[in-house]
């Protein structure tokens, strides 16, 4: 399985000004542009950490997902949530020949925690031996920061503030997230039962 981000979060979507206010930093200084660049980097790092811990995409982006086998014959759990739209789904054979799947044979089952690509009929199209399937999709709570759930937004701010406070240190001890951050993330984590089965 290979998941690739096709687009990145634009700088304009990041709440640099709100984060500056959260840190109670002053304004009007000569190095303000450099400071904003640092705040953006810290927000991006915290955003990536929160998304990695929860499996949730906070700000809208495009992805390409490559699989060599379906988890189930009729349904495939998506790797992140929330998925808002499916793009082209291609079956690629061992000789790199591509076949675009007819959108009428599959559908998106939306879910905040575990969306699925599901067969419209009894089964998803077969993946040839030595081949793969490529699934394009859009995911994220929204295009701007206002769309991010409040507790996840607060977790990003707290974690970015933690990074800011310790930015001159070589290491953060055991590498764990601050307790306040993990508490905010707990309800958003995907719980996998039965050894990560198809359902």
Order of alpha helices (4+ residues) and beta strands (2+ residues): beta-alpha-alpha-beta-beta-beta-beta-beta-beta-beta-alpha-alpha
